[in-house]
Amino acid sequence: MGFLQRIKHDVKAGWATLRYGTAQAATRALEETELLRLRLEVRKLDARISELYGDIGERAVELSERGLPAEQVLSDSELVRVAEQVASLQAERAKLTGEMDDIRSGS
């Protein structure tokens, strides 16, 4: 192999390595961007869940102060509805954290 052919080969190999590295960096940047988006969604869900927990507590105290027995407080339709919302948001949160784990593991 002549000197010029070797240089040509090395330049092609270097170019291929550069393109591969650039593609990997771009892929990693997209993964990090997606992780940031998912983290933001999880934080929003956590805030909403905390807010609903507060609503549940306020409602339970309000009903208790009215003198309702614990059984009636626990079966209050408003409390049940809000508890179902919490369960739904927690399921959504679990789904998002699963997606985050998938991205981290490279799946």
Backbone as JSON Lines, residues from 0, in Angstrom:
{"i":0,"aa":"M","n":[0.85,-1.16,0.0],"ca":[0.0,0.0,0.0],"c":[0.9,1.23,0.0]}
{"i":1,"aa":"G","n":[0.65,2.11,-0.91],"ca":[1.44,3.32,-1.02],"c":[1.1,4.32,0.05]}
{"i":2,"aa":"F","n":[1.97,5.28,0.17],"ca":[1.83,6.32,1.19],"c":[0.51,7.06,1.04]}
{"i":3,"aa":"L","n":[0.14,7.46,-0.16],"ca":[-1.11,8.2,-0.38],"c":[-2.34,7.33,-0.1]}
{"i":4,"aa":"Q","n":[-2.23,6.07,-0.47],"ca":[-3.35,5.16,-0.2],"c":[-3.55,4.99,1.31]}
{"i":5,"aa":"R","n":[-2.45,4.91,2.04],"ca":[-2.53,4.77,3.49],"c":[-3.17,6.02,4.11]}
{"i":6,"aa":"I","n":[-2.77,7.19,3.63],"ca":[-3.37,8.44,4.13],"c":[-4.85,8.48,3.81]}
{"i":7,"aa":"K","n":[-5.19,8.09,2.58],"ca":[-6.6,8.08,2.17],"c":[-7.39,7.12,3.07]}
{"i":8,"aa":"H","n":[-6.84,5.96,3.32],"ca":[-7.5,4.96,4.18],"c":[-7.67,5.51,5.6]}
{"i":9,"aa":"D","n":[-6.61,6.13,6.13],"ca":[-6.67,6.68,7.49],"c":[-7.69,7.82,7.6]}
{"i":10,"aa":"V","n":[-7.76,8.65,6.57],"ca":[-8.74,9.75,6.57],"c":[-10.16,9.18,6.55]}
{"i":11,"aa":"K","n":[-10.39,8.16,5.73],"ca":[-11.72,7.54,5.68],"c":[-12.07,6.9,7.02]}
{"i":12,"aa":"A","n":[-11.12,6.21,7.63],"ca":[-11.35,5.57,8.92],"c":[-11.62,6.64,9.99]}
{"i":13,"aa":"G","n":[-10.87,7.71,9.95],"ca":[-11.08,8.8,10.91],"c":[-12.44,9.45,10.74]}
{"i":14,"aa":"W","n":[-12.81,9.66,9.49],"ca":[-14.11,10.24,9.19],"c":[-15.24,9.35,9.69]}
{"i":15,"aa":"A","n":[-15.12,8.05,9.48],"ca":[-16.14,7.1,9.94],"c":[-16.22,7.11,11.46]}
{"i":16,"aa":"T","n":[-15.09,7.18,12.12],"ca":[-15.07,7.22,13.58],"c":[-15.73,8.51,14.08]}
{"i":17,"aa":"L","n":[-15.44,9.61,13.43],"ca":[-16.03,10.9,13.79],"c":[-17.55,10.87,13.62]}
{"i":18,"aa":"R","n":[-18.02,10.32,12.5],"ca":[-19.47,10.24,12.28],"c":[-20.13,9.35,13.33]}
{"i":19,"aa":"Y","n":[-19.48,8.23,13.64],"ca":[-20.02,7.32,14.65],"c":[-20.09,8.01,16.02]}
{"i":20,"aa":"G","n":[-19.03,8.71,16.39],"ca":[-19.01,9.43,17.66],"c":[-20.06,10.52,17.71]}
{"i":21,"aa":"T","n":[-20.24,11.22,16.61],"ca":[-21.25,12.27,16.53],"c":[-22.65,11.68,16.68]}
{"i":22,"aa":"A","n":[-22.88,10.56,16.04],"ca":[-24.19,9.89,16.14],"c":[-24.44,9.45,17.57]}
{"i":23,"aa":"Q","n":[-23.42,8.91,18.23],"ca":[-23.58,8.49,19.62],"c":[-23.88,9.69,20.52]}
{"i":24,"aa":"A","n":[-23.18,10.79,20.31],"ca":[-23.41,11.99,21.11],"c":[-24.82,12.53,20.9]}
{"i":25,"aa":"A","n":[-25.27,12.51,19.66],"ca":[-26.63,13.0,19.37],"c":[-27.67,12.1,20.03]}
{"i":26,"aa":"T","n":[-27.46,10.8,19.97],"ca":[-28.38,9.86,20.59],"c":[-28.42,10.08,22.09]}
{"i":27,"aa":"R","n":[-27.26,10.24,22.69],"ca":[-27.2,10.46,24.14],"c":[-27.89,11.78,24.52]}
{"i":28,"aa":"A","n":[-27.7,12.81,23.71],"ca":[-28.35,14.09,23.98],"c":[-29.87,13.95,23.92]}
{"i":29,"aa":"L","n":[-30.37,13.19,22.96],"ca":[-31.82,12.96,22.86],"c":[-32.33,12.18,24.08]}
{"i":30,"aa":"E","n":[-31.55,11.19,24.52],"ca":[-31.95,10.42,25.69],"c":[-32.01,11.32,26.93]}
{"i":31,"aa":"E","n":[-31.01,12.17,27.1],"ca":[-30.99,13.07,28.25],"c":[-32.15,14.06,28.21]}
{"i":32,"aa":"T","n":[-32.46,14.54,27.02],"ca":[-33.6,15.46,26.87],"c":[-34.9,14.76,27.25]}
{"i":33,"aa":"E","n":[-35.06,13.54,26.81],"ca":[-36.26,12.77,27.14],"c":[-36.32,12.5,28.65]}
{"i":34,"aa":"L","n":[-35.18,12.19,29.26],"ca":[-35.16,11.96,30.71],"c":[-35.57,13.23,31.46]}
{"i":35,"aa":"L","n":[-35.08,14.37,31.01],"ca":[-35.46,15.63,31.65],"c":[-36.96,15.89,31.53]}
{"i":36,"aa":"R","n":[-37.52,15.61,30.36],"ca":[-38.95,15.79,30.15],"c":[-39.75,14.87,31.08]}
{"i":37,"aa":"L","n":[-39.3,13.62,31.19],"ca":[-40.0,12.67,32.05],"c":[-39.87,13.05,33.52]}
{"i":38,"aa":"R","n":[-38.69,13.53,33.93],"ca":[-38.52,13.98,35.31],"c":[-39.46,15.13,35.64]}
{"i":39,"aa":"L","n":[-39.62,16.04,34.71],"ca":[-40.54,17.17,34.91],"c":[-41.97,16.66,35.07]}
{"i":40,"aa":"E","n":[-42.36,15.71,34.25],"ca":[-43.71,15.13,34.36],"c":[-43.9,14.44,35.7]}
{"i":41,"aa":"V","n":[-42.87,13.71,36.15],"ca":[-42.96,13.02,37.45],"c":[-43.1,14.05,38.57]}
{"i":42,"aa":"R","n":[-42.35,15.13,38.5],"ca":[-42.46,16.18,39.53],"c":[-43.85,16.79,39.54]}
{"i":43,"aa":"K","n":[-44.42,17.02,38.36],"ca":[-45.77,17.57,38.28],"c":[-46.78,16.6,38.91]}
{"i":44,"aa":"L","n":[-46.6,15.31,38.62],"ca":[-47.5,14.3,39.2],"c":[-47.34,14.25,40.71]}
{"i":45,"aa":"D","n":[-46.09,14.3,41.18],"ca":[-45.85,14.28,42.63],"c":[-46.52,15.46,43.31]}
{"i":46,"aa":"A","n":[-46.43,16.64,42.69],"ca":[-47.06,17.83,43.27],"c":[-48.58,17.66,43.3]}
{"i":47,"aa":"R","n":[-49.15,17.14,42.22],"ca":[-50.6,16.94,42.17],"c":[-51.04,15.89,43.19]}
{"i":48,"aa":"I","n":[-50.26,14.82,43.34],"ca":[-50.59,13.78,44.33],"c":[-50.55,14.37,45.73]}
{"i":49,"aa":"S","n":[-49.54,15.16,46.03],"ca":[-49.44,15.81,47.35],"c":[-50.63,16.72,47.6]}
{"i":50,"aa":"E","n":[-51.02,17.45,46.58],"ca":[-52.18,18.33,46.69],"c":[-53.45,17.53,47.0]}
{"i":51,"aa":"L","n":[-53.61,16.4,46.31],"ca":[-54.79,15.57,46.55],"c":[-54.76,14.94,47.94]}
{"i":52,"aa":"Y","n":[-53.57,14.56,48.4],"ca":[-53.47,14.05,49.78],"c":[-53.93,15.11,50.77]}
{"i":53,"aa":"G","n":[-53.56,16.35,50.53],"ca":[-54.0,17.44,51.39],"c":[-55.51,17.59,51.36]}
{"i":54,"aa":"D","n":[-56.08,17.48,50.15],"ca":[-57.54,17.57,50.01],"c":[-58.23,16.44,50.78]}
{"i":55,"aa":"I","n":[-57.65,15.25,50.7],"ca":[-58.23,14.1,51.42],"c":[-58.2,14.37,52.92]}
{"i":56,"aa":"G","n":[-57.07,14.86,53.4],"ca":[-56.95,15.13,54.83],"c":[-57.92,16.19,55.3]}
{"i":57,"aa":"E","n":[-58.03,17.27,54.53],"ca":[-58.96,18.34,54.91],"c":[-60.4,17.83,54.95]}
{"i":58,"aa":"R","n":[-60.76,17.06,53.93],"ca":[-62.13,16.53,53.88],"c":[-62.39,15.58,55.04]}
{"i":59,"aa":"A","n":[-61.43,14.72,55.34],"ca":[-61.61,13.77,56.43],"c":[-61.75,14.49,57.77]}
{"i":60,"aa":"V","n":[-60.95,15.52,57.99],"ca":[-61.05,16.28,59.24],"c":[-62.39,17.01,59.3]}
{"i":61,"aa":"E","n":[-62.8,17.59,58.19],"ca":[-64.08,18.29,58.14],"c":[-65.24,17.35,58.5]}
{"i":62,"aa":"L","n":[-65.24,16.16,57.92],"ca":[-66.31,15.2,58.2],"c":[-66.24,14.72,59.64]}
{"i":63,"aa":"S","n":[-65.04,14.53,60.13],"ca":[-64.87,14.08,61.52],"c":[-65.36,15.15,62.5]}
{"i":64,"aa":"E","n":[-65.07,16.41,62.18],"ca":[-65.52,17.51,63.05],"c":[-67.04,17.64,63.06]}
{"i":65,"aa":"R","n":[-67.68,17.18,62.01],"ca":[-69.15,17.18,61.96],"c":[-69.73,16.08,62.85]}
{"i":66,"aa":"G","n":[-68.85,15.21,63.33],"ca":[-69.31,14.15,64.22],"c":[-69.63,12.85,63.51]}
{"i":67,"aa":"L","n":[-69.26,12.73,62.24],"ca":[-69.53,11.48,61.52],"c":[-68.61,10.38,62.02]}
{"i":68,"aa":"P","n":[-69.13,9.16,62.13],"ca":[-68.27,8.04,62.54],"c":[-67.22,7.73,61.46]}
{"i":69,"aa":"A","n":[-66.14,7.1,61.87],"ca":[-65.02,6.81,60.97],"c":[-65.46,6.04,59.73]}
{"i":70,"aa":"E","n":[-66.41,5.12,59.89],"ca":[-66.87,4.33,58.74],"c":[-67.49,5.21,57.67]}
{"i":71,"aa":"Q","n":[-68.26,6.19,58.09],"ca":[-68.88,7.1,57.13],"c":[-67.85,8.04,56.51]}
{"i":72,"aa":"V","n":[-66.86,8.43,57.3],"ca":[-65.8,9.29,56.76],"c":[-65.06,8.54,55.65]}
{"i":73,"aa":"L","n":[-64.72,7.29,55.92],"ca":[-63.96,6.5,54.94],"c":[-64.77,6.16,53.69]}
{"i":74,"aa":"S","n":[-66.08,6.12,53.81],"ca":[-66.9,5.78,52.65],"c":[-67.48,7.02,51.96]}
{"i":75,"aa":"D","n":[-67.06,8.2,52.38],"ca":[-67.53,9.44,51.76],"c":[-67.21,9.43,50.27]}
{"i":76,"aa":"S","n":[-68.21,9.76,49.45],"ca":[-68.03,9.69,47.99],"c":[-66.93,10.62,47.49]}
{"i":77,"aa":"E","n":[-66.79,11.78,48.09],"ca":[-65.74,12.72,47.69],"c":[-64.36,12.14,47.99]}
{"i":78,"aa":"L","n":[-64.21,11.55,49.17],"ca":[-62.93,10.94,49.54],"c":[-62.58,9.78,48.61]}
{"i":79,"aa":"V","n":[-63.58,8.97,48.3],"ca":[-63.36,7.83,47.41],"c":[-62.94,8.32,46.03]}
{"i":80,"aa":"R","n":[-63.6,9.35,45.53],"ca":[-63.28,9.9,44.21],"c":[-61.84,10.42,44.17]}
{"i":81,"aa":"V","n":[-61.46,11.18,45.2],"ca":[-60.1,11.74,45.23],"c":[-59.07,10.62,45.39]}
{"i":82,"aa":"A","n":[-59.38,9.62,46.2],"ca":[-58.46,8.48,46.37],"c":[-58.27,7.75,45.04]}
{"i":83,"aa":"E","n":[-59.31,7.64,44.24],"ca":[-59.19,7.02,42.93],"c":[-58.31,7.87,42.01]}
{"i":84,"aa":"Q","n":[-58.43,9.19,42.12],"ca":[-57.56,10.07,41.33],"c":[-56.1,9.86,41.72]}
{"i":85,"aa":"V","n":[-55.85,9.74,43.03],"ca":[-54.48,9.5,43.51],"c":[-53.95,8.19,42.93]}
{"i":86,"aa":"A","n":[-54.75,7.15,42.98],"ca":[-54.33,5.85,42.46],"c":[-54.01,5.94,40.97]}
{"i":87,"aa":"S","n":[-54.83,6.68,40.23],"ca":[-54.6,6.85,38.79],"c":[-53.29,7.6,38.53]}
{"i":88,"aa":"L","n":[-53.05,8.66,39.29],"ca":[-51.82,9.43,39.12],"c":[-50.59,8.62,39.52]}
{"i":89,"aa":"Q","n":[-50.73,7.79,40.55],"ca":[-49.61,6.94,40.95],"c":[-49.29,5.9,39.87]}
{"i":90,"aa":"A","n":[-50.32,5.38,39.21],"ca":[-50.09,4.44,38.11],"c":[-49.39,5.13,36.95]}
{"i":91,"aa":"E","n":[-49.8,6.36,36.67],"ca":[-49.16,7.13,35.6],"c":[-47.7,7.42,35.96]}
{"i":92,"aa":"R","n":[-47.45,7.72,37.23],"ca":[-46.09,7.97,37.7],"c":[-45.22,6.72,37.54]}
{"i":93,"aa":"A","n":[-45.78,5.58,37.9],"ca":[-45.04,4.32,37.76],"c":[-44.69,4.05,36.3]}
{"i":94,"aa":"K","n":[-45.62,4.36,35.41],"ca":[-45.37,4.19,33.97],"c":[-44.22,5.08,33.52]}
{"i":95,"aa":"L","n":[-44.22,6.34,33.96],"ca":[-43.16,7.27,33.57],"c":[-41.81,6.84,34.13]}
{"i":96,"aa":"T","n":[-41.78,6.39,35.38],"ca":[-40.5,5.94,35.93],"c":[-40.01,4.68,35.23]}
{"i":97,"aa":"G","n":[-40.93,3.85,34.77],"ca":[-40.55,2.69,33.97],"c":[-39.92,3.11,32.65]}
{"i":98,"aa":"E","n":[-40.5,4.13,32.02],"ca":[-39.93,4.65,30.78],"c":[-38.55,5.22,31.03]}
{"i":99,"aa":"M","n":[-38.37,5.89,32.16],"ca":[-37.05,6.45,32.5],"c":[-36.04,5.33,32.69]}
{"i":100,"aa":"D","n":[-36.45,4.26,33.36],"ca":[-35.55,3.12,33.56],"c":[-35.17,2.48,32.21]}
{"i":101,"aa":"D","n":[-36.14,2.4,31.3],"ca":[-35.87,1.85,29.97],"c":[-34.84,2.69,29.23]}
{"i":102,"aa":"I","n":[-34.97,4.0,29.32],"ca":[-34.03,4.89,28.64],"c":[-32.65,4.74,29.25]}
{"i":103,"aa":"R","n":[-32.58,4.68,30.57],"ca":[-31.28,4.54,31.24],"c":[-30.59,3.23,30.9]}
{"i":104,"aa":"S","n":[-31.38,2.17,30.75],"ca":[-30.79,0.86,30.46],"c":[-30.48,0.68,28.98]}
{"i":105,"aa":"G","n":[-30.9,1.63,28.18],"ca":[-30.59,1.58,26.75],"c":[-31.53,0.73,25.93]}
{"i":106,"aa":"S","n":[-32.7,0.41,26.49],"ca":[-33.67,-0.4,25.75],"c":[-34.45,0.42,24.77]}
